[in-house]
Amino acid sequence: MAFDTIDAAQAALGDQGYICGRPLATVVFLALRLGRPLFLEGEAGTGKTEIAKALAAALGRRLIRLQCYEGLDASSAVYEWNFAEQMIAIRTAEATGGADRSTLKSELFTEDYLIERPLLQAMRPQPGGAPILLIDELDRTDAPFEAFLLEALSDFQVTIPELGTIKAAEPPIVILTSNRTREVHDALKRRCLYHWVDYPDFDREIAILHARAPEASAALSAEVVAFVQRLRDEDLYKKPGVAETIDWAKCLLALDVVNLSPEVISDTLGALLKYQDDIQKLQNAQAKRILDDARASLSP
């Protein structure tokens, strides 16, 4: 299942369009080799979710994603009963004078009426081997769910009162992500290998853009990346991530833009920035100033 070397892991991710540095490739390699969950933390848009997608593609495994949100509880993450189908079965039994109450109850709470949610799906055998279980944006949940998750990931099993305990025959490959809107408890972090996913440097962001938007010319790609990297130094509520760099480049290509200009930047800022206050800061002379700084950084 695991890659033979760190270089092989880095190359396999690169083949899927995920350009990462050796430190990240190393922690991925170790997580696979040791069977440990991988905890990725960093700003939104730095590629934490994408690494799970790339790894699933590289290994040929199914990707199962649990998108976290405020109020997520254990039952929503594991399973629920198909109440609509159960009610139909009850009405049918009543209309036909079928099974008695005790028999009907035992029939209603079987796997035929079970809706599997991501955590339970990840415990099931999958074609091609253990799946990738992505627990995305864990920081959006609360402490009780973290405590439940700690127990579930310790033994790789979940309990359904009506059916009993279901244990994974082969533990899933677990990747957890956090945008650090709050601190995740140390007890959960200690179960994982940890890596902070930072914004890439200029050369790596150029390589990422080339992989994701190969139609962009070298000159336009350099201007786009230099501008975004310079923009991240500004006092913004939400700095643009790599995902925004790629989106912006694709927008510029759709407009047949060859070189950046203050006017083009002003017209397309909605692809880079998602808050009006941030967009307002980049109006008029500010965009030109940052563009001039970006071009100066590209000069030999």
C-alpha positions as CSV (number, residue, x, y, z in Angstrom):
1,M,0.0,0.0,0.0
2,A,2.7,2.5,1.0
3,F,5.2,4.0,-1.4
4,D,8.7,2.6,-1.4
5,T,10.4,5.9,-0.9
6,I,9.7,9.5,-0.1
7,D,10.7,10.5,-3.6
8,A,8.1,7.9,-5.0
9,A,5.4,9.5,-2.8
10,Q,6.3,13.0,-4.0
11,A,6.4,11.9,-7.7
12,A,3.1,10.0,-7.4
13,L,1.4,13.1,-6.0
14,G,3.0,15.2,-8.7
15,D,1.6,12.9,-11.4
16,Q,-1.9,13.7,-10.0
17,G,-1.2,17.5,-10.3
18,Y,-0.4,18.0,-6.6
19,I,3.0,19.7,-6.4
20,C,4.4,19.4,-2.8
21,G,7.7,19.9,-1.1
22,R,9.7,17.1,0.5
23,P,8.5,17.8,4.1
24,L,4.9,17.2,3.1
25,A,5.8,14.1,1.0
26,T,7.8,12.8,4.0
27,V,4.9,13.0,6.4
28,V,2.5,11.4,3.8
29,F,5.0,8.6,3.3
30,L,5.3,8.0,7.1
31,A,1.6,8.2,7.7
32,L,1.1,5.4,5.1
33,R,4.0,3.3,6.3
34,L,3.1,3.5,10.0
35,G,-0.7,3.4,9.6
36,R,-1.1,6.7,11.4
37,P,-3.8,9.4,10.7
38,L,-2.4,12.5,9.1
39,F,-3.4,15.9,10.5
40,L,-3.0,18.8,8.1
41,E,-3.5,22.4,9.4
42,G,-3.1,25.7,7.6
43,E,-5.0,28.6,6.0
44,A,-7.9,27.9,3.8
45,G,-7.0,27.4,0.1
46,T,-3.5,26.0,0.7
47,G,-4.3,22.5,-0.7
48,K,-5.1,20.4,2.4
49,T,-8.2,18.9,0.9
50,E,-6.6,18.4,-2.5
51,I,-3.9,16.2,-1.0
52,A,-6.5,13.6,0.0
53,K,-7.9,13.6,-3.5
54,A,-4.5,13.3,-5.1
55,L,-3.5,10.5,-2.7
56,A,-6.7,8.6,-3.4
57,A,-6.1,8.9,-7.1
58,A,-2.4,7.9,-6.8
59,L,-3.2,4.8,-4.7
60,G,-6.4,3.9,-6.7
61,R,-8.5,4.0,-3.5
62,R,-12.0,5.3,-2.9
63,L,-12.1,8.7,-1.3
64,I,-14.8,9.1,1.5
65,R,-15.2,12.6,2.7
66,L,-16.8,13.7,6.0
67,Q,-17.4,17.5,5.7
68,C,-17.5,18.9,9.2
69,Y,-19.8,21.6,10.4
70,E,-21.0,23.2,13.6
71,G,-23.4,20.9,15.3
72,L,-22.2,17.7,13.6
73,D,-22.8,14.7,16.0
74,A,-21.8,11.1,16.0
75,S,-25.0,9.7,14.6
76,S,-24.9,12.1,11.6
77,A,-21.3,11.1,10.9
78,V,-21.8,7.3,11.3
79,Y,-25.4,6.3,10.3
80,E,-29.1,7.0,10.3
81,W,-32.1,4.8,9.8
82,N,-34.2,5.2,6.7
83,F,-37.4,6.3,8.5
84,A,-39.4,6.7,5.3
85,E,-38.8,3.1,4.2
86,Q,-39.4,1.9,7.8
87,M,-42.8,3.7,7.8
88,I,-43.7,2.1,4.5
89,A,-42.9,-1.3,5.9
90,I,-45.0,-0.7,9.0
91,R,-48.0,0.5,6.9
92,T,-47.7,-2.5,4.6
93,A,-47.6,-4.9,7.5
94,E,-50.6,-3.3,9.1
95,A,-52.6,-3.3,5.9
96,T,-51.8,-7.0,5.2
97,G,-52.0,-8.2,8.7
98,G,-48.4,-9.5,8.4
99,A,-45.8,-9.9,11.1
100,D,-46.5,-9.3,14.8
101,R,-45.0,-6.3,16.5
102,S,-41.8,-8.0,17.9
103,T,-41.0,-9.6,14.6
104,L,-41.6,-6.4,12.7
105,K,-39.4,-4.5,15.1
106,S,-36.5,-6.9,14.5
107,E,-37.0,-6.7,10.8
108,L,-37.0,-2.9,10.7
109,F,-33.6,-2.4,12.4
110,T,-31.5,-4.4,9.9
111,E,-28.9,-3.3,7.4
112,D,-31.7,-3.2,4.8
113,Y,-32.9,0.1,6.4
114,L,-29.5,1.4,7.3
115,I,-28.1,4.6,5.7
116,E,-24.4,4.6,6.0
117,R,-22.6,7.8,6.6
118,P,-18.9,8.5,6.0
119,L,-17.4,7.0,9.1
120,L,-19.3,3.7,8.8
121,Q,-18.6,3.6,5.0
122,A,-14.9,3.9,5.8
123,M,-15.1,0.8,8.1
124,R,-16.5,-1.3,5.4
125,P,-14.3,-3.3,3.0
126,Q,-13.8,-1.5,-0.3
127,P,-12.8,-2.6,-3.8
128,G,-9.1,-2.0,-4.2
129,G,-8.3,-1.8,-0.5
130,A,-8.8,0.5,2.4
131,P,-10.3,3.8,1.5
132,I,-9.0,7.3,2.1
133,L,-11.1,8.9,4.9
134,L,-11.0,12.7,4.7
135,I,-12.3,14.4,7.8
136,D,-12.4,17.9,6.4
137,E,-12.4,21.2,8.5
138,L,-12.5,19.4,11.8
139,D,-12.1,22.8,13.6
140,R,-15.8,23.6,12.6
141,T,-17.0,20.9,15.1
142,D,-17.1,20.9,18.9
143,A,-15.3,19.1,21.7
144,P,-17.9,16.2,22.1
145,F,-17.5,15.2,18.5
146,E,-13.7,15.4,18.8
147,A,-13.9,13.0,21.8
148,F,-16.1,10.6,19.8
149,L,-13.7,10.8,16.9
150,L,-10.7,10.1,19.1
151,E,-12.4,6.8,20.3
152,A,-13.4,5.8,16.8
153,L,-10.0,6.4,15.3
154,S,-8.3,4.6,18.2
155,D,-10.0,1.3,17.5
156,F,-11.3,1.9,14.0
157,Q,-14.7,0.7,15.0
158,V,-18.2,2.2,15.5
159,T,-21.2,0.9,17.5
160,I,-24.8,0.9,16.3
161,P,-27.0,0.0,19.3
162,E,-29.4,-2.1,17.2
163,L,-26.7,-4.0,15.3
164,G,-23.7,-4.0,17.6
165,T,-20.1,-3.1,16.9
166,I,-18.7,-2.8,13.4
167,K,-14.9,-3.0,13.2
168,A,-12.8,-2.2,10.1
169,A,-11.1,-5.3,8.7
170,E,-8.5,-3.0,7.2
171,P,-8.2,0.5,8.8
172,P,-8.8,3.4,6.4
173,I,-6.1,5.9,5.6
174,V,-7.2,8.9,7.6
175,I,-6.5,12.5,6.7
176,L,-7.9,15.3,9.0
177,T,-7.8,19.0,8.0
178,S,-8.2,22.2,10.0
179,N,-8.3,25.8,9.0
180,R,-7.4,26.7,12.6
181,T,-10.5,28.7,13.3
182,R,-10.1,27.1,16.8
183,E,-7.5,24.9,18.4
184,V,-8.1,21.1,18.1
185,H,-7.6,19.2,21.3
186,D,-4.1,17.8,21.9
187,A,-5.4,14.3,22.6
188,L,-6.6,14.0,19.0
189,K,-3.4,15.6,17.6
190,R,-1.2,13.1,19.5
191,R,-2.9,10.3,17.6
192,C,-1.8,11.8,14.3
193,L,1.3,12.8,12.4
194,Y,1.1,16.6,12.0
195,H,2.0,19.0,9.2
196,W,1.4,22.7,8.7
197,V,0.5,23.4,5.1
198,D,1.7,26.9,4.3
199,Y,1.4,29.1,1.2
200,P,4.0,27.8,-1.4
201,D,7.0,29.9,-2.4
202,F,7.2,31.5,-5.8
203,D,8.7,28.5,-7.7
204,R,6.3,26.0,-6.3
205,E,3.3,28.1,-6.9
206,I,4.5,28.5,-10.5
207,A,4.8,24.7,-10.8
208,I,1.3,24.3,-9.3
209,L,-0.2,26.8,-11.7
210,H,1.5,25.1,-14.7
211,A,0.0,21.8,-13.6
212,R,-3.5,23.1,-13.1
213,A,-3.6,25.8,-15.8
214,P,-1.1,24.7,-18.4
215,E,-2.7,27.0,-21.1
216,A,-1.3,30.1,-19.3
217,S,1.8,31.5,-20.8
218,A,5.0,31.6,-18.7
219,A,4.9,35.4,-18.7
220,L,1.3,35.6,-17.5
221,S,1.8,32.8,-14.9
222,A,4.8,34.7,-13.5
223,E,2.9,37.9,-13.2
224,V,-0.1,36.2,-11.6
225,V,1.9,34.4,-9.0
226,A,4.1,37.4,-8.2
227,F,1.0,39.6,-7.8
228,V,-0.8,37.0,-5.5
229,Q,2.4,36.5,-3.4
230,R,2.7,40.3,-3.0
231,L,-1.0,40.5,-2.2
232,R,-0.6,38.1,0.7
233,D,1.7,40.7,2.4
234,E,-1.2,43.2,2.5
235,D,-3.5,43.6,5.5
236,L,-6.4,41.6,4.3
237,Y,-9.2,39.8,6.2
238,K,-8.7,36.7,4.0
239,K,-5.6,36.2,2.0
240,P,-5.9,34.4,-1.3
241,G,-4.9,30.8,-1.3
242,V,-3.5,28.6,-4.0
243,A,-7.0,27.7,-5.1
244,E,-7.7,31.4,-5.7
245,T,-4.5,31.7,-7.7
246,I,-5.6,28.9,-10.0
247,D,-9.2,30.3,-10.3
248,W,-7.9,33.8,-11.2
249,A,-5.5,32.5,-13.8
250,K,-8.4,30.5,-15.4
251,C,-10.5,33.7,-15.4
252,L,-7.8,35.7,-17.1
253,L,-7.4,33.0,-19.7
254,A,-11.1,33.0,-20.4
255,L,-10.8,36.8,-21.0
256,D,-7.8,36.3,-23.3
257,V,-5.6,38.4,-21.0
258,V,-2.0,38.4,-22.1
259,N,-0.6,40.7,-19.4
260,L,-2.0,42.1,-16.1
261,S,-3.1,45.7,-15.9
262,P,-4.8,47.7,-13.0
263,E,-8.0,47.6,-15.0
264,V,-8.0,43.9,-15.5
265,I,-7.1,43.3,-11.9
266,S,-10.0,45.5,-10.7
267,D,-12.5,43.7,-13.0
268,T,-11.5,40.2,-11.8
269,L,-10.8,40.7,-8.1
270,G,-13.8,38.6,-7.3
271,A,-11.9,35.5,-8.3
272,L,-9.1,36.3,-5.8
273,L,-10.8,38.0,-2.8
274,K,-14.1,37.0,-1.2
275,Y,-14.8,40.0,1.1
276,Q,-15.9,43.4,0.0
277,D,-13.6,45.2,2.5
278,D,-10.6,43.4,1.0
279,I,-11.7,44.2,-2.6
280,Q,-12.2,47.9,-1.7
281,K,-8.6,48.1,-0.5
282,L,-7.4,47.0,-3.9
283,Q,-9.2,49.7,-5.9
284,N,-7.6,52.6,-7.7
285,A,-3.9,53.1,-7.1
286,Q,-3.4,50.2,-4.7
287,A,-3.7,47.6,-7.4
288,K,-1.2,49.4,-9.6
289,R,1.2,49.7,-6.7
290,I,1.1,46.0,-5.9
291,L,1.4,45.2,-9.6
292,D,4.5,47.4,-9.9
293,D,6.0,45.7,-6.9
294,A,5.3,42.3,-8.4
295,R,6.9,43.2,-11.7
296,A,9.9,44.6,-9.9
297,S,10.4,41.3,-8.1
298,L,10.5,39.6,-11.5
299,S,13.1,41.8,-12.9
300,P,16.6,40.2,-13.2
